[in-house]
Amino acid sequence: MKVKQTRVSENIDIFSQLDLNLIRVFCTVCELNSITLAAEKLDLTQSSVSNALIRLKKTLGCELFIRVGRGISPTSTGYFLYESLSPLMTQLAQTLQSVQDFDPKLSTRVFQVYANEVLIDLLQPVIYQALLDTNIEIIFREAPLSEDQLYEDLSHNKVDLALDIALPYYRNVKHKLIAQESLACIVRQDHPEFLDSISFEQFFNAKHVLYKMRRENQTVIEFSSIEKMPMRNVYSEQSSLLSMMSMVSKSDAIGISSQTYAKSYAKLFNLRILPLPFDTKPINIYSIWPTRYHKDKASQWLRELISVSMAESFG
């Protein structure tokens, strides 16, 4: 009985000395394997992060990190603590965030959202109208081509939400399918060869204006096609869909665009929209956000607004 009392008293003593912020700093350093990056994410100085780790080490009486090259890595004890404590810290943060009120009529929040050129072009006018009676700003930024960079920016709170066509497989994020889109072939309205349709052979014999957007090291057509496609004859390669459409309108080359985007600009660029001569999978569009903000009222409001606006933009 005395032994049990001693253990209980030791546990109480540890909790009386423990600052919960030390656990937060510890988990962030474990997540990033870097004091520098953890300091940036937590908006602290590097010395404050280092001192927090020293205090936690003294409180627990064990080594938590070892030096690995220019960085650090958790010891076996440190890794055990991180695996045990990180879910608890996430749950605690979600619980506290879930009780916070968010009133869009009173808020002055500025949200940052990653999206590609097509989604920004289609969503921005709808979002603008939705925010007219608020002081909230939603700033759309073109997503980086690197998926690693996209998820790193989400992790570091550089953006609140990302819209992407690739199903996320990174830890610490949640996602929701919010729209599906199909692809179409575009040619200039007075093209001498293609009127209402284009055959498989004609498609791959023609010159193509390519759009450079890539996901999972594939072009959009490779990403969405059901079967492996032959190589295309390249006429030009563009980093923007608008510049791709402009180039198609001035040549006999053809291009590929999303149906909705093509319909929006067909009249402006004097384009004809043709069905693709092969089967493709629908392009899924996902809303992606950090797990720790899943129950955050502001994040929930933002995700709902984006979902509603996507439905309106894509009809």
C-alpha angles and dihedrals in degrees: 000000000000090000092055091049090051092052092049091049091049091052091049089050092053092050092048089057097041121101110203089217089066090062090049091052092044094052092047092051090048091049094052101028087221136094090203095054092042090053090052093048094047094041091237134126118261090243090054090053092046091049091050090054091048091051092049091047090053092046094051096034097225141096112263103179142028129200115257112182106303093338138056134244131197118260117234088268091047092050091050091052092047093050090049100040103037096071090046092051091048091050091048092050091048091049093051093044092049092063094049114104122232119191112183090199091060102030124102095192121151111211124198117210129186117214139145125261094265096052094044091051093049099039103041097074092046093048091047091058092045092054098046094104095045139068091227122118126204112194115197116208126187108254118244115254089234112084090202090058092048093054093041089056090050090050092049094049093245088131131023098211140009130205114205142158096224120086105243117241098174122115122248096034134099127204143192131197104238104167146003126214135186131215130240138189117245128202132166114277095245096042108156095221111030121059115149102349145015126212126226091253093047091049095055095038092055125087114256135213102213127210110218098216109127136186127183088000091298134111115242093259092051089046094054104032118103095211130037109275128219119248115276127229106247119222096166141341121223133187093210131056090218092055089046090054091047091052092049090051091056099046146036089254120111133220144194124239140161112272095239094048092046091053091050094056105026093099095044093052096033093240134162118219116218131182115252113255093231138048120270134183117246114264106246117212116206132196108218129191139161114277091231090065096048094109097030108124094219092050091048090052092049093049092049092049091050092048093050092045091049090053090051094045094049095041 
